[in-house]
């Protein structure tokens, strides 16, 4: 079962509009926040990105770390 932070990360990715008014794919999300697809997948499944990665995600997607 995914951790709450992983579920939140997935919801965040799904709520960001990507190409063609579709949700960001996991690959597009990984590219946008400059991380590997494997890392994006692992974080959605297991939660646990580090503070530096969380800051990068929040900055890249224009959201607060309080999400």
N, CA, C and O atoms as a GROMACS GRO file, in nm:
protein
  268
    1UNK      N    1   0.084  -0.119   0.000
    1UNK     CA    2   0.000   0.000   0.000
    1UNK      C    3   0.088   0.125   0.000
    1UNK      O    4   0.187   0.132   0.073
    2UNK      N    5   0.053   0.220  -0.080
    2UNK     CA    6   0.132   0.343  -0.092
    2UNK      C    7   0.121   0.426   0.036
    2UNK      O    8   0.017   0.428   0.102
    3UNK      N    9   0.228   0.492   0.068
    3UNK     CA   10   0.227   0.585   0.180
    3UNK      C   11   0.146   0.708   0.142
    3UNK      O   12   0.126   0.736   0.024
    4UNK      N   13   0.100   0.780   0.242
    4UNK     CA   14   0.022   0.902   0.216
    4UNK      C   15   0.099   1.000   0.130
    4UNK      O   16   0.041   1.062   0.041
    5UNK      N   17   0.228   1.017   0.154
    5UNK     CA   18   0.305   1.113   0.074
    5UNK      C   19   0.310   1.068  -0.072
    5UNK      O   20   0.308   1.153  -0.162
    6UNK      N   21   0.315   0.938  -0.098
    6UNK     CA   22   0.312   0.888  -0.235
    6UNK      C   23   0.179   0.916  -0.302
    6UNK      O   24   0.174   0.953  -0.419
    7UNK      N   25   0.070   0.899  -0.227
    7UNK     CA   26  -0.063   0.929  -0.282
    7UNK      C   27  -0.075   1.079  -0.312
    7UNK      O   28  -0.133   1.118  -0.413
    8UNK      N   29  -0.021   1.160  -0.224
    8UNK     CA   30  -0.027   1.305  -0.246
    8UNK      C   31   0.055   1.344  -0.368
    8UNK      O   32   0.014   1.428  -0.448
    9UNK      N   33   0.170   1.284  -0.383
    9UNK     CA   34   0.255   1.312  -0.498
    9UNK      C   35   0.183   1.275  -0.628
    9UNK      O   36   0.188   1.350  -0.725
   10UNK      N   37   0.118   1.161  -0.629
   10UNK     CA   38   0.043   1.120  -0.747
   10UNK      C   39  -0.072   1.216  -0.776
   10UNK      O   40  -0.093   1.255  -0.891
   11UNK      N   41  -0.146   1.256  -0.673
   11UNK     CA   42  -0.255   1.352  -0.693
   11UNK      C   43  -0.202   1.484  -0.747
   11UNK      O   44  -0.262   1.545  -0.835
   12UNK      N   45  -0.089   1.527  -0.695
   12UNK     CA   46  -0.028   1.651  -0.742
   12UNK      C   47   0.006   1.639  -0.891
   12UNK      O   48  -0.028   1.728  -0.969
   13UNK      N   49   0.070   1.530  -0.929
   13UNK     CA   50   0.105   1.508  -1.070
   13UNK      C   51  -0.021   1.504  -1.156
   13UNK      O   52  -0.023   1.562  -1.265
   14UNK      N   53  -0.123   1.436  -1.111
   14UNK     CA   54  -0.245   1.422  -1.190
   14UNK      C   55  -0.323   1.552  -1.201
   14UNK      O   56  -0.403   1.569  -1.293
   15UNK      N   57  -0.301   1.644  -1.109
   15UNK     CA   58  -0.372   1.772  -1.112
   15UNK      C   59  -0.299   1.880  -1.190
   15UNK      O   60  -0.354   1.988  -1.211
   16UNK      N   61  -0.177   1.852  -1.234
   16UNK     CA   62  -0.102   1.947  -1.315
   16UNK      C   63  -0.135   1.918  -1.461
   16UNK      O   64  -0.129   1.804  -1.505
   17UNK      N   65  -0.169   2.021  -1.533
   17UNK     CA   66  -0.206   2.004  -1.673
   17UNK      C   67  -0.079   1.998  -1.758
   17UNK      O   68   0.007   2.086  -1.751
   18UNK      N   69  -0.069   1.894  -1.835
   18UNK     CA   70   0.046   1.875  -1.923
   18UNK      C   71   0.010   1.907  -2.067
   18UNK      O   72  -0.076   1.991  -2.094
   19UNK      N   73   0.077   1.841  -2.158
   19UNK     CA   74   0.054   1.864  -2.300
   19UNK      C   75  -0.089   1.828  -2.339
   19UNK      O   76  -0.145   1.729  -2.290
   20UNK      N   77  -0.146   1.908  -2.426
   20UNK     CA   78  -0.279   1.878  -2.478
   20UNK      C   79  -0.388   1.877  -2.372
   20UNK      O   80  -0.487   1.807  -2.387
   21UNK      N   81  -0.371   1.953  -2.265
   21UNK     CA   82  -0.469   1.961  -2.156
   21UNK      C   83  -0.493   1.828  -2.086
   21UNK      O   84  -0.599   1.808  -2.027
   22UNK      N   85  -0.398   1.738  -2.093
   22UNK     CA   86  -0.405   1.612  -2.019
   22UNK      C   87  -0.321   1.623  -1.894
   22UNK      O   88  -0.237   1.712  -1.882
   23UNK      N   89  -0.344   1.534  -1.801
   23UNK     CA   90  -0.260   1.530  -1.681
   23UNK      C   91  -0.118   1.497  -1.721
   23UNK      O   92  -0.094   1.436  -1.826
   24UNK      N   93  -0.023   1.538  -1.639
   24UNK     CA   94   0.116   1.502  -1.665
   24UNK      C   95   0.133   1.352  -1.651
   24UNK      O   96   0.088   1.292  -1.553
   25UNK      N   97   0.197   1.291  -1.748
   25UNK     CA   98   0.232   1.150  -1.735
   25UNK      C   99   0.343   1.141  -1.631
   25UNK      O  100   0.406   1.241  -1.598
   26UNK      N  101   0.368   1.023  -1.582
   26UNK     CA  102   0.477   1.006  -1.486
   26UNK      C  103   0.610   1.045  -1.551
   26UNK      O  104   0.695   1.106  -1.487
   27UNK      N  105   0.628   1.011  -1.679
   27UNK     CA  106   0.751   1.047  -1.749
   27UNK      C  107   0.765   1.198  -1.764
   27UNK      O  108   0.872   1.254  -1.739
   28UNK      N  109   0.657   1.265  -1.804
   28UNK     CA  110   0.662   1.411  -1.817
   28UNK      C  111   0.688   1.477  -1.682
   28UNK      O  112   0.763   1.574  -1.673
   29UNK      N  113   0.626   1.424  -1.580
   29UNK     CA  114   0.649   1.476  -1.444
   29UNK      C  115   0.795   1.462  -1.405
   29UNK      O  116   0.856   1.556  -1.355
   30UNK      N  117   0.852   1.344  -1.428
   30UNK     CA  118   0.992   1.318  -1.393
   30UNK      C  119   1.084   1.414  -1.469
   30UNK      O  120   1.178   1.469  -1.412
   31UNK      N  121   1.056   1.433  -1.595
   31UNK     CA  122   1.137   1.525  -1.676
   31UNK      C  123   1.123   1.668  -1.625
   31UNK      O  124   1.222   1.739  -1.614
   32UNK      N  125   1.002   1.709  -1.594
   32UNK     CA  126   0.974   1.845  -1.548
   32UNK      C  127   1.048   1.877  -1.418
   32UNK      O  128   1.096   1.989  -1.401
   33UNK      N  129   1.056   1.783  -1.328
   33UNK     CA  130   1.122   1.808  -1.200
   33UNK      C  131   1.264   1.752  -1.195
   33UNK      O  132   1.326   1.743  -1.089
   34UNK      N  133   1.315   1.715  -1.314
   34UNK     CA  134   1.454   1.673  -1.329
   34UNK      C  135   1.491   1.555  -1.240
   34UNK      O  136   1.586   1.562  -1.162
   35UNK      N  137   1.416   1.448  -1.254
   35UNK     CA  138   1.447   1.324  -1.183
   35UNK      C  139   1.419   1.208  -1.277
   35UNK      O  140   1.361   1.226  -1.384
   36UNK      N  141   1.461   1.091  -1.238
   36UNK     CA  142   1.439   0.975  -1.323
   36UNK      C  143   1.295   0.927  -1.311
   36UNK      O  144   1.227   0.951  -1.211
   37UNK      N  145   1.251   0.859  -1.414
   37UNK     CA  146   1.117   0.798  -1.414
   37UNK      C  147   1.107   0.695  -1.300
   37UNK      O  148   1.004   0.683  -1.236
   38UNK      N  149   1.216   0.622  -1.278
   38UNK     CA  150   1.218   0.523  -1.171
   38UNK      C  151   1.197   0.589  -1.035
   38UNK      O  152   1.121   0.538  -0.952
   39UNK      N  153   1.263   0.702  -1.012
   39UNK     CA  154   1.247   0.774  -0.886
   39UNK      C  155   1.102   0.821  -0.869
   39UNK      O  156   1.044   0.808  -0.761
   40UNK      N  157   1.045   0.876  -0.975
   40UNK     CA  158   0.906   0.923  -0.968
   40UNK      C  159   0.812   0.808  -0.934
   40UNK      O  160   0.722   0.823  -0.851
   41UNK      N  161   0.833   0.695  -0.997
   41UNK     CA  162   0.750   0.577  -0.971
   41UNK      C  163   0.767   0.528  -0.828
   41UNK      O  164   0.670   0.499  -0.759
   42UNK      N  165   0.893   0.519  -0.783
   42UNK     CA  166   0.920   0.474  -0.647
   42UNK      C  167   0.856   0.566  -0.545
   42UNK      O  168   0.800   0.519  -0.445
   43UNK      N  169   0.864   0.696  -0.567
   43UNK     CA  170   0.806   0.790  -0.471
   43UNK      C  171   0.655   0.778  -0.466
   43UNK      O  172   0.596   0.788  -0.358
   44UNK      N  173   0.592   0.757  -0.580
   44UNK     CA  174   0.447   0.741  -0.578
   44UNK      C  175   0.406   0.613  -0.507
   44UNK      O  176   0.304   0.608  -0.439
   45UNK      N  177   0.486   0.509  -0.522
   45UNK     CA  178   0.453   0.380  -0.459
   45UNK      C  179   0.490   0.378  -0.311
   45UNK      O  180   0.415   0.324  -0.230
   46UNK      N  181   0.604   0.434  -0.277
   46UNK     CA  182   0.658   0.421  -0.142
   46UNK      C  183   0.663   0.550  -0.061
   46UNK      O  184   0.695   0.547   0.058
   47UNK      N  185   0.632   0.663  -0.122
   47UNK     CA  186   0.643   0.790  -0.050
   47UNK      C  187   0.789   0.824  -0.027
   47UNK      O  188   0.866   0.773  -0.108
   48UNK      N  189   0.835   0.888   0.054
   48UNK     CA  190   0.973   0.908   0.097
   48UNK      C  191   1.069   0.986   0.008
   48UNK      O  192   1.188   0.953   0.009
   49UNK      N  193   1.028   1.085  -0.068
   49UNK     CA  194   1.131   1.168  -0.131
   49UNK      C  195   1.198   1.251  -0.023
   49UNK      O  196   1.136   1.287   0.076
   50UNK      N  197   1.325   1.282  -0.042
   50UNK     CA  198   1.398   1.364   0.054
   50UNK      C  199   1.357   1.510   0.046
   50UNK      O  200   1.285   1.551  -0.044
   51UNK      N  201   1.405   1.587   0.142
   51UNK     CA  202   1.369   1.729   0.150
   51UNK      C  203   1.410   1.804   0.025
   51UNK      O  204   1.335   1.889  -0.024
   52UNK      N  205   1.529   1.775  -0.027
   52UNK     CA  206   1.576   1.844  -0.147
   52UNK      C  207   1.485   1.814  -0.267
   52UNK      O  208   1.452   1.904  -0.345
   53UNK      N  209   1.446   1.690  -0.280
   53UNK     CA  210   1.356   1.652  -0.390
   53UNK      C  211   1.219   1.716  -0.373
   53UNK      O  212   1.160   1.762  -0.470
   54UNK      N  213   1.167   1.718  -0.251
   54UNK     CA  214   1.038   1.782  -0.227
   54UNK      C  215   1.041   1.930  -0.262
   54UNK      O  216   0.947   1.982  -0.321
   55UNK      N  217   1.151   1.997  -0.225
   55UNK     CA  218   1.164   2.139  -0.259
   55UNK      C  219   1.167   2.158  -0.409
   55UNK      O  220   1.106   2.252  -0.461
   56UNK      N  221   1.238   2.071  -0.481
   56UNK     CA  222   1.245   2.079  -0.627
   56UNK      C  223   1.107   2.059  -0.689
   56UNK      O  224   1.068   2.131  -0.780
   57UNK      N  225   1.033   1.961  -0.639
   57UNK     CA  226   0.899   1.934  -0.691
   57UNK      C  227   0.808   2.054  -0.668
   57UNK      O  228   0.739   2.099  -0.759
   58UNK      N  229   0.808   2.106  -0.546
   58UNK     CA  230   0.722   2.220  -0.513
   58UNK      C  231   0.758   2.341  -0.599
   58UNK      O  232   0.669   2.408  -0.651
   59UNK      N  233   0.885   2.369  -0.613
   59UNK     CA  234   0.930   2.484  -0.693
   59UNK      C  235   0.892   2.465  -0.840
   59UNK      O  236   0.841   2.558  -0.903
   60UNK      N  237   0.915   2.347  -0.894
   60UNK     CA  238   0.887   2.320  -1.035
   60UNK      C  239   0.739   2.328  -1.069
   60UNK      O  240   0.702   2.371  -1.178
   61UNK      N  241   0.655   2.286  -0.975
   61UNK     CA  242   0.511   2.281  -1.001
   61UNK      C  243   0.435   2.398  -0.940
   61UNK      O  244   0.312   2.406  -0.953
   62UNK      N  245   0.507   2.488  -0.873
   62UNK     CA  246   0.444   2.605  -0.818
   62UNK      C  247   0.348   2.576  -0.705
   62UNK      O  248   0.241   2.636  -0.697
   63UNK      N  249   0.384   2.484  -0.618
   63UNK     CA  250   0.297   2.454  -0.504
   63UNK      C  251   0.376   2.466  -0.374
   63UNK      O  252   0.499   2.476  -0.376
   64UNK      N  253   0.306   2.466  -0.265
   64UNK     CA  254   0.366   2.475  -0.133
   64UNK      C  255   0.409   2.339  -0.085
   64UNK      O  256   0.353   2.237  -0.126
   65UNK      N  257   0.509   2.336   0.002
   65UNK     CA  258   0.549   2.209   0.065
   65UNK      C  259   0.444   2.162   0.164
   65UNK      O  260   0.453   2.050   0.214
   66UNK      N  261   0.345   2.244   0.193
   66UNK     CA  262   0.239   2.207   0.287
   66UNK      C  263   0.131   2.119   0.224
   66UNK      O  264   0.037   2.080   0.294
   67UNK      N  265   0.141   2.086   0.096
   67UNK     CA  266   0.039   2.008   0.028
   67UNK      C  267   0.034   1.872   0.087
   67UNK      O  268  -0.046   1.789   0.044
   0.00000   0.00000   0.00000
